[in-house]
Amino acid sequence: MTGVEISEEQLAPALARDAGSGARYLVGRGERLPLADASVDVAVFMRTLHHVPPVDLGRALGEARRVLLEGGVVYVVEPLAEGDYYDLVSLVDDEREVREAAQHALDEAGAAGLERVAGHEYEVRLYLADLAALRERVVSVDPARARIFDAREAALAEAFRTLGEEGEQPGERRFAQPMRADVFRAAAA
């Protein structure tokens, strides 16, 4: 298994949790994967494709196709720009355009040499103990969000209180995040 992240900082949590799994970790970008041609059985974009610059989305899918072994698949899971969790976090970073661009790129994956073989929409339920837990989650994705979160803390506190539903623990809130998972294989030549 090989994990690719965009920086040493973003890679650090995976390295810290790895207890000798034998996985390797590389710094790279989806649109320029640091992997050899035909070197992986499965290429996974786990809630990450929408972080690729929109102009490079097709290139990232093409890179995933390039590194696939014969018979391999590309597995993509993306959050949709809807649901109460999206409504909450969009106060920090409104990703509507980039999430929609990612979905469009997946619909056009044939241009990258891929064909969709399966797709499924589902909902993830996130339980957050309090506003501090939300901040930790949002900032862990992009440390630059800390400044925005702190500047909008009052609005976020109100949204945290009113969106979603009561959780099981005191003060906890449960939020819904609609997701889409797709499986692609190399298109027939």
Contact map, one row per residue, 1 for C-alpha under 8 A:
111000000000000000000111000000000000000000000000000000000000000000000000000000000000000000000000000000000000000000000000000000000000000000000000000000000000000000000000000000000000000000000
111100000000000000000011110000000000000000000000000000000000000000000000000000000000000000000000000000000000000000000000000000000000000000000000000000000000000000000000000000000000000000000
111110000000000000000011110000000000000000000000000000000000000000000000000000000000000000000000000000000000000000000000000000000000000000000000000000000000000000000000000000000000000000000
011111000010000000000000111110001000000000000000000000000000000000000000000000000000000000000000000000000000000000000000000000000000000000000000000000000000000000000000000000000000000000000
001111110110000000000000111110000000000000000000000000000000000000000000000000000000000000000000000000000000000000000000000000000000000000000000000000000000000000000000000000000000000000000
000111110110000000000000001110000000000000000000000000000000000000000000000000000000000000000000000000000000000000000000000000000000000000000000000000000000000000000000000000000000000000000
000011111110000000000000001100000000000000000000000000000000000000000000000000000000000000000000000000000000000000000000000000000000000000000000000000000000000000000000000000000000000000000
000011111111000000000000001000000000000000000000000000000000000000000000000000000000000000000000000000000000000000000000000000000000000000000000000000000000000000000000000000000000000000000
000000111111000000000000000000000000000000000000000000000000000000000000000000000000000000000000000000000000000000000000000000000000000000000000000000000000000000000000000000000000000000000
000011111111100000000000000000000000000000000000000000000000000000000000000000000000000000000000000000000000000000000000000000000000000000001000000000000000000000000000000000000000000000000
000111111111111000000000111000000000000000000000000000000000000000000000000000000000000000000000000000000000000000000000000000000000000000000000000000000000000000000000000000000000000000000
000000011111111100000000000000000000000000000000000000000000000000000000000000000000000000000000000000000000000000000000000000000000000000000000000000000000000000000000000000000000000000000
000000000111111110000000000000000000000000000000000000000000000000000000000000000000000000000000000000000000000000000000000000000000000000000000000000000000000000000000000000000000000000000
000000000011111111000000000000000000000000000000000000000000000000000000000000000000000000000000000000000000000000000000000000000000000000000000000000000000000000000000000000000000000000000
000000000011111111000000100000000000000000000000000000000000000000000000000000000000000000000000000000000000000000000000000000000000000000000000000000000000000000000000000000000000000000000
000000000001111111100000000000000000000000000000000000000000000000000000000000000000000000000000000000000000000000000000000000000000000000000000000000000000000000000000000000000000000000000
000000000000111111100000000000000000000000000000000000000000000000000000000000000000000000000000000000000000000000000000000000000000000000000000000000000000000000000000000000000000000000000
000000000000011111111000000000000000000000000000000000000000000000000000000000000000000000000000000000000000000000000000000000000000000000000000000000000000000000000000000000000000000000000
000000000000000111111000000000000000000000000000000000000000000000000000000000000000000000000000000000000000000000000000000000000000000000000000000000000000000000000000000000000000000000000
000000000000000001111110000000000000000000000000000000000000000000000000000000000000000000000000000000000000000000000000000000000000000000000000000000000000000000000000000000000000000000000
000000000000000001111110000000000000000000000000000000000000000000000000000000000000000000000000000000000000000000000000000000000000000000000000000000000000000000000000000000000000000000000
100000000000000000011111000000000000000000000000000000000000000000000000000000000000000000000000000000000000000000000000000000000000000000000000000000000000000000000000000000000000000000000
111000000000000000011111100000000000000000000000000000000000000000000000000000000000000000000000000000000000000000000000000000000000000000000000000000000000000000000000000000000000000000000
111000000000000000000111110000000000000000000000000000000000000000000000000000000000000000000000000000000000000000000000000000000000000000000000000000000000000000000000000000000000000000000
011110000010001000000011111000000000000000000000000000000000000000000000000000000000000000000000000000000000000000000000000000000000000000000000000000000000000000000000000000000000000000000
011110000010000000000001111100000100000000000000000000000000000000000000000000000000000000000000000000000000000000000000000000000000000000000000000000000000000000000000000000000000000000000
000111110010000000000000111110000100000000000000000000000000000000000000000000000000000000000000000000000000000000000000000000000000000000000000000000000000000000000000000000000000000000000
000111100000000000000000011111011100000000000000000000000000000000000000000000000000000000000000000000000000000000000000000000000000000000000000000000000000000000000000000000000000000000000
000111000000000000000000001111111100000000000000000100000000000000000000000000000000000000000000000000000000000000000000000000000000000000000000000000000000000000000000000000000000000000000
000000000000000000000000000111111000000000000000100100000001101100000000000000000000000000000000000000000000000000000000000000000000000000000000000000000000000000000000000000000000000000000
000000000000000000000000000011111000000000000000000100011011111000000000000000000000000000000000000000000000000000000000000000000000000000000000000000000000000000000000000000000000000000000
000000000000000000000000000111111100000000000000000000000001001000000000000000000000000000000000000000000000000000000000000000000000000000000000000000000000000000000000000000000000000000000
000100000000000000000000000111111110000000000000000000000000001100000000000000000000000000000000000000000000000000000000000000000000000000000000000000000000000000000000000000000000000000000
000000000000000000000000011110011111000000000000000000000000000000000000000000000000000000000000000000000000000000000000000000000000000000000000000000000000000000000000000000000000000000000
000000000000000000000000000000001111101000000000000000000000000000100000000000000000000000000000000000000000000000000000000000000000000000000000000000000000000000000000000000000000000000000
000000000000000000000000000000000111111000000000000000000000000000100000000000000000000000000000000000000000000000000000000000000000000000000000000000000000000000000000000000000000000000000
000000000000000000000000000000000011111000000000000000000000000001111000000000000000000000000000000000000000000000000000000000000000000000000000000000000000000000000000000000000000000000000
000000000000000000000000000000000001111100000000000000000000000001111100000000000000000000000000000000000000000000000000000000000000000000000000000000000000000000000000000000000000000000000
000000000000000000000000000000000011111110000000000000000000000000111000000000000000000000000000000000000000000000000000000000000000000000000000000000000000000000000000000000000000000000000
000000000000000000000000000000000000011111100000000000000000000000111001000000000000000000000000000000000000000000000000000000000000000000000000000000000000000000000000000000000000000000000
000000000000000000000000000000000000001111100000000000000000000000011111100000000000000000000000000000000000000000000000000000000000000000000000000000000000000000000000000000000000000000000
000000000000000000000000000000000000000111110000000000000000000000010001111000000000000000000000000000000000000000000000000000000000000000000000000000000000000000000000000000000000000000000
000000000000000000000000000000000000000111111000000000000000000100110000111000000000000000000000000000000000000000000000000000000000000000000000000000000000000000000000000000000000000000000
000000000000000000000000000000000000000001111100000000000000000000000000011100000000000000000000000000000000000000000000000000000000000000000000000000000000000000000000000000000000000000000
000000000000000000000000000000000000000000111111100000000000000000000000011110000000000000000000000000000000000000000000000000000000000000000000000000000000000000000000000000000000000000000
000000000000000000000000000000000000000000011111100000000000000000000000001111000000000000000000000000000000000000000000000000000000000000000000000000000000000000000000000000000000000000000
000000000000000000000000000000000000000000001111110000000000000000000000000111100000000000000000000000000000000000000000000000000000000000000000000000000000000000000000000000000000000000000
000000000000000000000000000000000000000000001111111100000000000000000000000011000000000000000000000000000000000000000000000000000000000000000000000000000000000000000000000000000000000000000
000000000000000000000000000001000000000000001111111100001000000000000000000101000000000000000000000001000000000000000000000000000000000000000000000000000000000000000000000000000000000000000
000000000000000000000000000000000000000000000011111111000000000000000000000001000000000000000000011011000000000000000000000000000000000000000000000000000000000000000000000000000000000000000
000000000000000000000000000000000000000000000001111110000000000000000000000000000000000000000000010000000000000000000000000000000000000000000000000000000000000000000000000000000000000000000
000000000000000000000000000011100000000000000001111111011001000000000000000000000000000000000000000000000000000000000000000000000000000000000000000000000000000000000000000000000000000000000
000000000000000000000000000000000000000000000000011111111000000000000000000000000000000000000000010000000000000000000000000000000000000000000000000000000000000000000000000000000000000000000
000000000000000000000000000000000000000000000000010111111000000000000000000000000000000000000000010011000000000000000000000000000000000000000000000000000000000000000000000000000000000000000
000000000000000000000000000000000000000000000000000011111100000000000000000000000000000000000000000000000000000000000000000000000000000000000000000000000000000000000000000000000000000000000
000000000000000000000000000000100000000000000000000111111111000000000000000000000000000000000000000000000000000000000000000000000000000000000000000000000000000000000000000000000000000000000
000000000000000000000000000000100000000000000000100111111111100000000000000000000000000000000000000001001000000000000000000000000000000000000000000000000000000000000000000000000000000000000
000000000000000000000000000000000000000000000000000000111111110000000000000000000000000000000000000000001000101100000000000000000000000000000000000000000000000000000000000000000000000000000
000000000000000000000000000000100000000000000000000000011111111000000000000000000000000000000000000000000000000100000000000000000000000000000000000000000000000000000000000000000000000000000
000000000000000000000000000001110000000000000000000100011111111100000000000000000000000000000000000000000000000000000000000000000000000000000000000000000000000000000000000000000000000000000
000000000000000000000000000001100000000000000000000000001111111110000000000000000000000000000000000000000000100101000000000000000000000000000000000000000000000000000000000000000000000000000
000000000000000000000000000000100000000000000000000000000111111111000000000000000000000000000000000000000000000111000000000000000000000000000000000000000000000000000000000000000000000000000
000000000000000000000000000001111000000000000000000000000011111111100000000000000000000000000000000000000000000000000000000000000000000000000000000000000000000000000000000000000000000000000
000000000000000000000000000001001000000000100000000000000001111111110000010000000000000000000000000000000000000000000000000000000000000000000000000000000000000000000000000000000000000000000
000000000000000000000000000000000000000000000000000000000000111111110000010000000000000000000000000000000000000111000000000000000000000000000000000000000000000000000000000000000000000011000
000000000000000000000000000000000000110000000000000000000000011111110000000000000000000000000000000000000000000000000000000000000000000000000000000000000000000000000000000000000000000000000
000000000000000000000000000000000011111100100000000000000000001111111000000000000000000000000000000000000000000000000000000000000000000000000000000000000000000000000000000000000000000000000
000000000000000000000000000000000000111111100000000000000000000111111111110000000000000000000000000000000000000000000000000000000000000000000000000000000000000000000000000000000000000000000
000000000000000000000000000000000000111110000000000000000000000000111111000000000000000000000000000000000000000000000000000000000000000000000000000000000000000000000000000000000000000000000
000000000000000000000000000000000000010010000000000000000000000000011111000000000000000000000000000000000000000000000000000000000000000000000000000000000000000000000000000000000000000000000
000000000000000000000000000000000000000010000000000000000000000000011111100000000000000000000000000000000000000000000000000000000000000000000000000000000000000000000000000000000000000011000
000000000000000000000000000000000000000111000000000000000000000000011111110000000000000000000000000000000000000000000000000000000000000000000000000000000000000000000000000000000000000011000
000000000000000000000000000000000000000011100000000000000000000000010011111000000000000000000000000000000000000000000000000000000000000000000000000000000000000000000000000000000000001111000
000000000000000000000000000000000000000001111000000000000000000110010001111100000000000000000000000000000000000000000000000000000000000000000000000000000000000000000000000000000000001110000
000000000000000000000000000000000000000001111100000000000000000000000000111110000000000000000000000000000000000000000000000000000000000000000000000000000000000000000000000000000000111100000
000000000000000000000000000000000000000000011110100000000000000000000000011111000000000000000000000000000000000000000000000000000000000000000000000000000000000000000000000000000000111000000
000000000000000000000000000000000000000000001111000000000000000000000000001111100000000000000000000000000000000000000000000000000000000000000000000000000000000000000000000000000011110000000
000000000000000000000000000000000000000000000111110000000000000000000000000111110000000000000000001000000000000000000000000000000000000000000000000000000000000000000000000000000011100000000
000000000000000000000000000000000000000000000010000000000000000000000000000011111000000000000000001000000000000000000000000000000000000000000000000000000000000000000000000000001111000000000
000000000000000000000000000000000000000000000000000000000000000000000000000001111100000000000000001100000000000000000000000000000000000000000000000000000000000000000000000000001111000000000
000000000000000000000000000000000000000000000000000000000000000000000000000000111110010000000011001100000000000000000000000000000000000000000000000000000000000000000000000000000100000000000
000000000000000000000000000000000000000000000000000000000000000000000000000000011111111000000000000000000000000000000000000000000000000000000000000000000000000000000000000000001100000000000
000000000000000000000000000000000000000000000000000000000000000000000000000000001111111000000000000000000000000000000000000000000000000000000000000000000000000000000000000000111100000000000
000000000000000000000000000000000000000000000000000000000000000000000000000000000111111100000000000000000000000000000000000000000000000000000000000000000000000000110000000000111000000000000
000000000000000000000000000000000000000000000000000000000000000000000000000000000111111110000000000000000000000000000000000001000000000000000000000000000000000000110000000000111000000000000
000000000000000000000000000000000000000000000000000000000000000000000000000000001111111111000000000000000000000000000000000000000000000000000000000000000000000000000000000000001000000000000
000000000000000000000000000000000000000000000000000000000000000000000000000000000111111111100000000000000000000000000000000000000000000000000000000000000000000000000000000000000000000000000
000000000000000000000000000000000000000000000000000000000000000000000000000000000001111111100000000000000000000000000000000000000000000000000000000000000001001100100000000000000000000000000
000000000000000000000000000000000000000000000000000000000000000000000000000000000000111111111100000000000000000000000000000000000000000001000000000000000000000000000000000000000000000000000
000000000000000000000000000000000000000000000000000000000000000000000000000000000000011111111110000000000000000000000000000000000000000000000000000000000000000000000000000000000000000000000
000000000000000000000000000000000000000000000000000000000000000000000000000000000000001111111100000000000000000000000000000000000000000000000000000000010011000000000000000000000000000000000
000000000000000000000000000000000000000000000000000000000000000000000000000000000000000011111100000000000000000000000000000000000000000000000000100110010000000000000000000000000000000000000
000000000000000000000000000000000000000000000000000000000000000000000000000000000000000011111110000000000000000000000000000000000000000000000000100000000000000000000000000000000000000000000
000000000000000000000000000000000000000000000000000000000000000000000000000000000000000011111111100000000000000000000000000000000000000000000000000000000000000000000000000000000000000000000
000000000000000000000000000000000000000000000000000000000000000000000000000000001000000001001111111000000000000000000000000000000000000000000000000000000000000000000000000000000000000000000
000000000000000000000000000000000000000000000000000000000000000000000000000000001000000000000111111100000000000000000000000000000000000000000000000000000000000000000000000000000000000000000
000000000000000000000000000000000000000000000000000000000000000000000000000000000000000000000111111110000000000000000000000000000000000000000000000000000000000000000000000000000000000000000
000000000000000000000000000000000000000000000000011011000000000000000000000000000000000000000011111111000000000000000000000000000000000000000000000000000000000000000000000000000000000000000
000000000000000000000000000000000000000000000000010000000000000000000000000001111000000000000011111111100000000000000000000000000000000000000000000000000000000000000000000000000000000000000
000000000000000000000000000000000000000000000000000000000000000000000000000000011000000000000001111111110000000000000000000000000000000000000000000000000000000000000000000000000000000000000
000000000000000000000000000000000000000000000000010001000000000000000000000000000000000000000000111111111000000000000000000000000000000000000000000000000000000000000000000000000000000000000
000000000000000000000000000000000000000000000000110001001000000000000000000000000000000000000000011111111100000000000000000000000000000000000000000000000000000000000000000000000000000000000
000000000000000000000000000000000000000000000000000000000000000000000000000000000000000000000000001111111110000000000000000000000000000000000000000000000000000000000000000000000000000000000
000000000000000000000000000000000000000000000000000000000000000000000000000000000000000000000000000111111111000000000000000000000000000000000000000000000000000000000000000000000000000000000
000000000000000000000000000000000000000000000000000000001100000000000000000000000000000000000000000011111111100000000000000000000000000000000000000000000000000000000000000000000000000000000
000000000000000000000000000000000000000000000000000000000000000000000000000000000000000000000000000001111111100000000000000000000000000000000000000000000000000000000000000000000000000000000
000000000000000000000000000000000000000000000000000000000000000000000000000000000000000000000000000000111111110000000000000000000000000000000000000000000000000000000000000000000000000000000
000000000000000000000000000000000000000000000000000000000000000000000000000000000000000000000000000000011111111100000000000000000000000000000000000000000000000000000000000000000000000000000
000000000000000000000000000000000000000000000000000000000100100000000000000000000000000000000000000000001111111111110000000000000000000000000000000000000000000000000000000000000000000000000
000000000000000000000000000000000000000000000000000000000000000000000000000000000000000000000000000000000011111111100000000000000000000000000000000000000000000000000000000000000000000000100
000000000000000000000000000000000000000000000000000000000100000000000000000000000000000000000000000000000001111111000000000000000000000000000000000000000000000000000000000000000000000000000
000000000000000000000000000000000000000000000000000000000110110010000000000000000000000000000000000000000001111111000000000000000000000000000000000000000000000000000000000000000000000000000
000000000000000000000000000000000000000000000000000000000000010010000000000000000000000000000000000000000000111111100000000000000000000000000000000000000000000000000000000000000000000001100
000000000000000000000000000000000000000000000000000000000000110010000000000000000000000000000000000000000000111111110000000000000000000000000000000000000000000000000000000000000000000111100
000000000000000000000000000000000000000000000000000000000000000000000000000000000000000000000000000000000000110011111000000000000000000000000000000000000000000000000000000000000000000111100
000000000000000000000000000000000000000000000000000000000000000000000000000000000000000000000000000000000000100001111110000000000000000000000000000000000000000000000000000000000000011110000
000000000000000000000000000000000000000000000000000000000000000000000000000000000000000000000000000000000000000000111110000000000000000000000000000000000000000000000000000000000000011110000
000000000000000000000000000000000000000000000000000000000000000000000000000000000000000000000000000000000000000000011111000000000000000000000000000000000000000000000000000000000000011100000
000000000000000000000000000000000000000000000000000000000000000000000000000000000000000000000000000000000000000000011111100000000000000000000000000000000000000000000000000000000001111000000
000000000000000000000000000000000000000000000000000000000000000000000000000000000000000000000000000000000000000000000111110000000000000000000000000000000000000000000000000000000001110000000
000000000000000000000000000000000000000000000000000000000000000000000000000000000000000000000000000000000000000000000011111000000000000000000000000000000000000000000000000000000111100000000
000000000000000000000000000000000000000000000000000000000000000000000000000000000000000000000000000000000000000000000001111100000000000000000000000000000000000000000000000000000111000000000
000000000000000000000000000000000000000000000000000000000000000000000000000000000000000000000000000000000000000000000000111110000000000000000000000000000000000000000000000000011110000000000
000000000000000000000000000000000000000000000000000000000000000000000000000000000000000000000000000000000000000000000000011111000000000000000000000000000000000000000000000000011110000000000
000000000000000000000000000000000000000000000000000000000000000000000000000000000000000000000000000000000000000000000000001111100000000000000000000000000000000000000000000001111000000000000
000000000000000000000000000000000000000000000000000000000000000000000000000000000000100000000000000000000000000000000000000111110000000000000000000000000000000000000000000001111000000000000
000000000000000000000000000000000000000000000000000000000000000000000000000000000000000000000000000000000000000000000000000011111000000000000000000000000000000000000010000111100000000000000
000000000000000000000000000000000000000000000000000000000000000000000000000000000000000000000000000000000000000000000000000001111110110000000000000000000000000000000000000111000000000000000
000000000000000000000000000000000000000000000000000000000000000000000000000000000000000000000000000000000000000000000000000000111111100000000000000000000000000000000000111110000000000000000
000000000000000000000000000000000000000000000000000000000000000000000000000000000000000000000000000000000000000000000000000000011111110000000000000000000000000000000000001110000000000000000
000000000000000000000000000000000000000000000000000000000000000000000000000000000000000000000000000000000000000000000000000000011111111000000000000000000001100100000000000000000000000000000
000000000000000000000000000000000000000000000000000000000000000000000000000000000000000000000000000000000000000000000000000000001111111100000000000000000000000000000000000000000000000000000
000000000000000000000000000000000000000000000000000000000000000000000000000000000000000000000000000000000000000000000000000000011111111110000000000000000000000000000000000000000000000000000
000000000000000000000000000000000000000000000000000000000000000000000000000000000000000000000000000000000000000000000000000000010111111111000000000000000000000000000000000000000000000000000
000000000000000000000000000000000000000000000000000000000000000000000000000000000000000000000000000000000000000000000000000000000011111111100000010010000000000000000000000000000000000000000
000000000000000000000000000000000000000000000000000000000000000000000000000000000000000000000000000000000000000000000000000000000001111111110000000000000000000000000000000000000000000000000
000000000000000000000000000000000000000000000000000000000000000000000000000000000000000000000000000000000000000000000000000000000000111111111000000000000000000000000000000000000000000000000
000000000000000000000000000000000000000000000000000000000000000000000000000000000000000010000000000000000000000000000000000000000000011111111100100000000000000000000000000000000000000000000
000000000000000000000000000000000000000000000000000000000000000000000000000000000000000000000000000000000000000000000000000000000000001111111111110000000000000000000000000000000000000000000
000000000000000000000000000000000000000000000000000000000000000000000000000000000000000000000000000000000000000000000000000000000000000111111110000000000000000000000000000000000000000000000
000000000100000000000000000000000000000000000000000000000000000000000000000000000000000000000000000000000000000000000000000000000000000011111110000000000000000000000000000000000000000000000
000000000000000000000000000000000000000000000000000000000000000000000000000000000000000000000000000000000000000000000000000000000000000001111111100000000000000000000000000000000000000000000
000000000000000000000000000000000000000000000000000000000000000000000000000000000000000000000000000000000000000000000000000000000000000000111111110000000000000000000000000000000000000000000
000000000000000000000000000000000000000000000000000000000000000000000000000000000000000000000000000000000000000000000000000000000000000000100111111100000000000000000000000000000000000000000
000000000000000000000000000000000000000000000000000000000000000000000000000000000000000000011000000000000000000000000000000000000000000001100111111110000000000000000000000000000000000000000
000000000000000000000000000000000000000000000000000000000000000000000000000000000000000000000000000000000000000000000000000000000000001000100011111111000000000000000000000000000000000000000
000000000000000000000000000000000000000000000000000000000000000000000000000000000000000000000000000000000000000000000000000000000000000000000001111111100000000000000000000000000000000000000
000000000000000000000000000000000000000000000000000000000000000000000000000000000000000000010000000000000000000000000000000000000000000000000001111111110000000000000000000000000000000000000
000000000000000000000000000000000000000000000000000000000000000000000000000000000000000000010000000000000000000000000000000000000000001000000000111111111001000000000000000000000000000000000
000000000000000000000000000000000000000000000000000000000000000000000000000000000000000000000000000000000000000000000000000000000000000000000000011111111000000000000000000000000000000000000
000000000000000000000000000000000000000000000000000000000000000000000000000000000000000000000000000000000000000000000000000000000000000000000000001111111000000000000000000000000000000000000
000000000000000000000000000000000000000000000000000000000000000000000000000000000000000000110000000000000000000000000000000000000000000000000000000111111111000000000000000000000000000000000
000000000000000000000000000000000000000000000000000000000000000000000000000000000000000000000000000000000000000000000000000000000000000000000000000011111111100000000000000000000000000000000
000000000000000000000000000000000000000000000000000000000000000000000000000000000000000000000000000000000000000000000000000000000000000000000000000000011111110000000000000000000000000000000
000000000000000000000000000000000000000000000000000000000000000000000000000000000000000000100000000000000000000000000000000000000000000000000000000000011111111000000000000000000000000000000
000000000000000000000000000000000000000000000000000000000000000000000000000000000000000100100000000000000000000000000000000000000010000000000000000010011111111100000000000000000000000000000
000000000000000000000000000000000000000000000000000000000000000000000000000000000000000000000000000000000000000000000000000000000010000000000000000000001111111110000000000000000000000000000
000000000000000000000000000000000000000000000000000000000000000000000000000000000000000000000000000000000000000000000000000000000000000000000000000000000111111111000000000000000000000000000
000000000000000000000000000000000000000000000000000000000000000000000000000000000000000100000000000000000000000000000000000000000000000000000000000000000011111111100000000000000000000000000
000000000000000000000000000000000000000000000000000000000000000000000000000000000000000100000000000000000000000000000000000000000010000000000000000000000001111111110000000010000000000000000
000000000000000000000000000000000000000000000000000000000000000000000000000000000000000000000000000000000000000000000000000000000000000000000000000000000000111111100000000010000000000000000
000000000000000000000000000000000000000000000000000000000000000000000000000000000000000000000000000000000000000000000000000000000000000000000000000000000000011111111000000000000000000000000
000000000000000000000000000000000000000000000000000000000000000000000000000000000001100100000000000000000000000000000000000000000000000000000000000000000000001111111000000000100000000000000
000000000000000000000000000000000000000000000000000000000000000000000000000000000001100000000000000000000000000000000000000000000000000000000000000000000000000101111100000011110000000000000
000000000000000000000000000000000000000000000000000000000000000000000000000000000000000000000000000000000000000000000000000000000000000000000000000000000000000001111110000011100000000000000
000000000000000000000000000000000000000000000000000000000000000000000000000000000000000000000000000000000000000000000000000000000000000000000000000000000000000000011111001111000000000000000
000000000000000000000000000000000000000000000000000000000000000000000000000000000000000000000000000000000000000000000000000000100000000000000000000000000000000000001111111111000000000000000
000000000000000000000000000000000000000000000000000000000000000000000000000000000000000000000000000000000000000000000000000000000000000000000000000000000000000000000111110100000000000000000
000000000000000000000000000000000000000000000000000000000000000000000000000000000000000000000000000000000000000000000000000000001000000000000000000000000000000000000011111100000000000000000
000000000000000000000000000000000000000000000000000000000000000000000000000000000000000000000000000000000000000000000000000000001000000000000000000000000000000000000011111100000000000000000
000000000000000000000000000000000000000000000000000000000000000000000000000000000000000000000000000000000000000000000000000000001100000000000000000000000000000000000110111110000000000000000
000000000000000000000000000000000000000000000000000000000000000000000000000000000000000000000000000000000000000000000000000000111100000000000000000000000000000000000111111111000000000000000
000000000000000000000000000000000000000000000000000000000000000000000000000000000000000000000000000000000000000000000000000000111100000000000000000000000000000110011110001111100000000000000
000000000000000000000000000000000000000000000000000000000000000000000000000000000000000000000000000000000000000000000000000011110000000000000000000000000000000000011110000111110000000000000
000000000000000000000000000000000000000000000000000000000000000000000000000000000011100000000000000000000000000000000000000011100000000000000000000000000000000000111000000011111000000000000
000000000000000000000000000000000000000000000000000000000000000000000000000000000011100000000000000000000000000000000000001111000000000000000000000000000000000000010000000001111100000000000
000000000000000000000000000000000000000000000000000000000000000000000000000000110111110000000000000000000000000000000000001111000000000000000000000000000000000000000000000000111110000000000
000000000000000000000000000000000000000000000000000000000000000000000000000000111110000000000000000000000000000000000000111100000000000000000000000000000000000000000000000000011111000000000
000000000000000000000000000000000000000000000000000000000000000000000000000011110000000000000000000000000000000000000000111100000000000000000000000000000000000000000000000000001111100000000
000000000000000000000000000000000000000000000000000000000000000000000000000011110000000000000000000000000000000000000011110000000000000000000000000000000000000000000000000000000111110000000
000000000000000000000000000000000000000000000000000000000000000000000000001111000000000000000000000000000000000000000011100000000000000000000000000000000000000000000000000000000011111000000
000000000000000000000000000000000000000000000000000000000000000000000000001110000000000000000000000000000000000000011111000000000000000000000000000000000000000000000000000000000001111100000
000000000000000000000000000000000000000000000000000000000000000000000000111100000000000000000000000000000000000000011110000000000000000000000000000000000000000000000000000000000000111110000
000000000000000000000000000000000000000000000000000000000000000000000000111000000000000000000000000000000000000001111100000000000000000000000000000000000000000000000000000000000000011111000
000000000000000000000000000000000000000000000000000000000000000010000011110000000000000000000000000000000000000001111000000000000000000000000000000000000000000000000000000000000000001111100
000000000000000000000000000000000000000000000000000000000000000010000011100000000000000000000000000000000000000011100000000000000000000000000000000000000000000000000000000000000000000111110
000000000000000000000000000000000000000000000000000000000000000000000000000000000000000000000000000000000000010011100000000000000000000000000000000000000000000000000000000000000000000011111
000000000000000000000000000000000000000000000000000000000000000000000000000000000000000000000000000000000000000000000000000000000000000000000000000000000000000000000000000000000000000001111
000000000000000000000000000000000000000000000000000000000000000000000000000000000000000000000000000000000000000000000000000000000000000000000000000000000000000000000000000000000000000000111
